[in-house]
Amino acid sequence: MNVEFKNIKDDEWITTNEEGRMRFIKANAGNTEMVDILNKEDELEILEETKEELLESIDKINKFMRQNKRLSISVLLVFIMTLGVFTPIFKPFSWDNAEMILSLLVWALGLGFTESCIFCKHKYEKEELTIYEERLQEIKERKPELEKEIAKLKEKHNFREEEKEVNYFENLSYEKEKEKSLVRARIRK
């Protein structure tokens, strides 16, 4: 992202990003045109970052949905195995069977509660996934338009970056405002 920019000469500019890296630019543009170009570049960079975050979120949601599906199947299998173990076969009705039936009823209610919780979580994640995919589609549609706008503006104002070797210092603090405007650069040959 472009944090600040400064006009050195009539057609020479310096921009710095949030990390302090500098770009040297030559352009036949005024302050407002440069601001417009740099803002569109920032918007494009934000779109790229947002796209990456959305893709990561979609991957996480898909992973959780697969885990929920496995959990649901596992809970159902445990219930079926419990039912098979505790259900008497060919035994006449007795009070012992009634207790087993009552315990199986409690197990069935537990199964229903667990499955409904898993289903609600799955439904919520599905809705969230749909929202993320819509936002991703919007980004995919906006990105080419924005790239064309930037290219058109750069061509219109004869925008070109120059490669210069810059002495890069992290976390500089300036005591005087004049020091802030100084740039230490050496042109590559």
Salt bridges, closest charged atoms under 4 A:
GLU12 OE2 - LYS26 NZ 3.40
GLU41 OE1 - ARG23 NH2 2.69
GLU41 OE2 - LYS154 NZ 2.88
GLU43 OE2 - ARG142 NH2 3.07
GLU48 OE2 - LYS143 NZ 2.39
GLU125 OE2 - LYS121 NZ 3.57
GLU145 OE1 - ARG142 NH1 3.75
GLU149 OE1 - LYS40 NZ 2.95
GLU149 OE2 - ARG142 NH1 3.43
GLU161 OE2 - ARG23 NH1 2.91
GLU162 OE2 - LYS26 NZ 3.68
GLU163 OE1 - ARG188 NH1 3.27
GLU165 OE2 - ARG186 NH2 2.33
